[in-house]
Amino acid sequence: MAEQTKRQVVLDTETTGLSPADDHRIIEIGCVEVINRRLTGQTFHQYINPHREIDAGAMEVHGITQEFLADKPKFADIVADFMQFIEGAELVIHNAAFDVGFLDHELAKIKTEKRRITDVSTVLDTLKLARDKHPGQKNNLDALCRRYGIDNSNRDLHGALLDSEILADVYLAMTGGQVSLSLTSEAPVTSNQKNDDATIIKQKSRGPLRVIKADDEELIAHQENLQLLDKKSGGKCVWLK
């Protein structure tokens, strides 16, 4: 019997601030398609003009400026293509409540759009998955990259497409095996193919990872950044709670 196709879309967003309750908006969406645990090479990536200011704290995280977004489309202009890309897939998102909350906020602003994200896709939260597997440990994306040996050396700033590509690698490693990530030895799998021969490559065993702790200067800089985020968000920075 042929194996049933499982389509997943690993998704990340960048935003103007921390909360859609303050009418903060999405400025970048990045998606990576995975079918039967194999990257297909199909992606969705879009910068979006939010038509509002970007908080200084958020800009420090992703480096995206209003000047850069000035000629980019509105969310309403790209919503049809985006919803078509994710429809029927399981969305794999790190801290899913954040991204889904922002996406639903954007959808609610479009009078002709009656759907919400969970009307077209199911959602898997890799932060919850990581906390269940590694209780009491750091489970942000950088920490998971170190834990699973994923190269994130290009991640100087957050970016939706880059972070979704990294998260795809982390998710596959965290759930029991890696795939052939290079896509060079065989043709990409497309959305309408059934991957009867999909192969999971198990991680090679390795010694314990070296733990690199932040020095005093890094800790101070981290606290200063959190205080800035807390000020800009009106005391809503969850990392200070």
C-alpha positions in Angstrom: 0.0 0.0 0.0 1.4 3.4 -1.0 2.5 5.7 1.9 0.1 8.5 2.6 1.6 11.9 1.8 2.2 14.2 4.7 2.7 17.8 3.8 4.1 20.3 6.3 4.9 24.0 6.0 7.5 25.3 8.3 6.6 29.0 8.9 8.1 32.1 10.6 7.1 35.8 10.6 8.8 39.1 11.5 6.7 41.9 12.9 6.6 45.6 13.8 6.4 44.8 17.5 5.4 42.3 20.1 1.6 42.2 20.2 -1.3 42.4 17.6 -3.4 43.8 20.4 -1.4 47.0 19.9 -2.1 46.7 16.1 1.4 45.6 15.4 1.7 44.1 11.9 3.5 41.4 10.0 6.4 42.6 7.8 7.9 39.4 6.6 6.6 35.8 6.0 8.9 32.9 5.3 7.7 29.3 4.6 9.5 26.1 3.7 7.6 23.0 2.4 8.4 19.5 3.8 6.7 16.4 2.4 7.2 13.1 4.2 10.1 14.5 6.1 11.9 15.7 3.0 12.5 19.3 2.0 11.0 19.9 -1.5 12.7 23.2 -2.3 9.4 24.9 -2.5 9.2 28.1 -0.5 7.0 31.1 0.1 8.7 34.4 1.0 7.3 37.9 1.1 8.1 41.2 2.6 5.1 43.3 3.5 4.5 47.0 4.0 2.7 47.4 7.4 1.8 51.0 6.9 2.8 51.8 10.5 6.0 52.4 12.4 8.4 49.6 13.4 9.3 49.5 17.1 13.0 50.2 17.7 13.3 47.0 19.7 11.8 44.9 16.9 14.1 46.5 14.4 17.1 45.5 16.5 16.0 41.9 16.2 15.3 41.7 12.5 17.0 44.8 11.0 14.1 45.5 8.6 13.5 49.2 8.1 10.4 51.2 7.0 12.4 52.6 4.1 13.1 49.0 2.9 9.4 48.1 3.1 8.1 51.3 1.5 7.6 49.7 -2.0 6.5 46.3 -0.7 2.9 45.0 -1.1 0.2 45.1 1.6 -0.8 41.8 3.3 -4.1 42.0 1.5 -2.2 41.9 -1.8 -0.4 38.7 -1.0 -3.0 36.9 1.1 -4.4 34.7 -1.7 -1.0 33.3 -2.6 -0.1 32.8 1.0 -3.3 31.0 1.9 -3.0 28.8 -1.1 0.5 27.8 -0.2 -0.4 26.7 3.4 -3.8 25.2 2.7 -4.1 21.6 3.8 -0.7 21.5 5.4 0.4 21.1 9.0 2.1 24.3 9.9 5.3 23.8 12.0 6.0 27.0 14.0 8.2 27.8 16.9 6.0 29.6 19.5 3.0 29.1 17.3 0.7 31.3 19.3 2.7 34.4 18.4 2.8 33.8 14.6 -0.8 32.5 14.4 -2.0 35.4 16.5 -0.4 37.9 14.1 -1.6 36.1 11.0 -5.2 35.9 12.3 -4.9 39.7 13.1 -4.0 40.4 9.5 -6.8 38.2 8.1 -9.3 39.9 10.4 -8.4 43.3 8.8 -9.5 42.0 5.3 -13.3 42.4 5.1 -13.6 39.8 2.3 -11.5 37.2 4.1 -13.6 35.1 6.5 -11.1 32.3 7.2 -8.6 32.0 10.0 -5.3 30.0 9.9 -6.8 27.0 11.6 -9.6 26.9 9.0 -7.1 25.9 6.3 -4.2 24.3 8.3 -3.4 22.4 11.4 -0.6 23.7 13.7 2.3 22.0 15.4 4.2 24.2 18.0 7.9 23.2 18.1 8.4 25.2 21.3 5.9 23.1 23.1 7.5 20.0 21.6 11.0 21.1 22.7 9.8 21.9 26.2 8.3 18.4 26.5 11.5 16.8 25.2 13.9 19.0 27.2 12.1 20.3 30.3 14.0 23.0 32.3 16.4 23.8 29.4 16.6 26.7 27.0 14.5 25.9 24.0 14.8 29.0 21.8 15.9 28.4 18.2 19.6 29.2 18.8 19.7 26.8 21.8 18.1 24.0 19.8 20.6 24.6 17.0 23.4 24.0 19.4 21.7 21.0 21.0 21.1 19.3 17.6 24.2 20.4 15.8 22.4 22.6 13.3 24.5 25.3 11.6 23.0 28.7 12.2 26.2 30.7 11.6 24.4 32.9 9.0 21.8 34.0 11.6 23.2 37.4 12.6 19.7 38.9 12.6 16.3 37.2 12.6 14.8 36.7 9.1 11.5 34.8 8.4 12.8 32.6 5.5 16.2 31.9 7.1 14.6 31.1 10.4 12.0 28.8 8.8 14.8 26.9 7.0 16.7 26.5 10.2 13.6 25.5 12.1 12.9 22.8 9.4 16.4 21.3 10.1 15.8 21.5 13.9 12.3 20.0 13.7 13.5 17.0 11.6 16.4 16.4 14.0 14.3 16.8 17.1 11.7 14.3 15.8 14.0 11.5 15.1 16.1 12.0 12.0 17.5 14.3 9.4 16.7 14.3 5.7 18.9 14.8 2.7 19.1 18.6 3.1 21.2 19.5 0.1 18.6 18.4 -2.5 21.5 17.8 -4.9 21.6 14.0 -5.2 18.0 13.6 -6.3 15.2 15.6 -7.8 13.0 17.7 -5.4 9.8 16.2 -4.3 6.7 18.2 -5.4 3.5 18.8 -3.6 1.5 16.3 -5.7 4.0 13.4 -5.5 3.5 10.5 -3.1 6.9 9.7 -1.6 6.7 6.0 -1.4 10.5 5.8 -1.2 11.0 8.6 1.4 14.0 7.8 3.5 14.8 9.1 6.9 18.5 9.4 7.7 19.1 8.9 11.4 21.5 11.3 13.2 24.9 9.8 13.8 25.7 9.5 17.5 27.9 12.2 18.9 29.4 13.1 22.2 27.9 15.6 24.5 27.7 19.2 23.1 29.9 21.8 24.7 27.9 24.4 26.6 29.1 27.9 26.0 27.7 30.3 28.6 27.3 34.0 28.1 29.9 36.3 29.6 29.1 39.3 31.8 29.2 41.7 28.9 26.7 39.6 26.9 24.4 39.2 29.9 24.3 43.0 30.4 23.6 43.6 26.7 20.8 41.0 26.9 19.2 42.6 29.9 19.4 46.1 28.3 17.7 44.8 25.2 14.9 43.2 27.3 14.4 46.4 29.1 14.1 48.2 25.8 11.6 45.7 24.5 9.7 46.0 27.8 9.5 49.8 27.5 8.4 49.7 23.9 5.7 47.1 24.6 4.3 48.9 27.6 5.6 46.4 30.1 4.6 43.3 28.1 8.0 41.7 27.6 7.3 38.1 28.6 11.0 37.4 29.2 11.0 39.7 32.2 8.0 38.1 33.8 
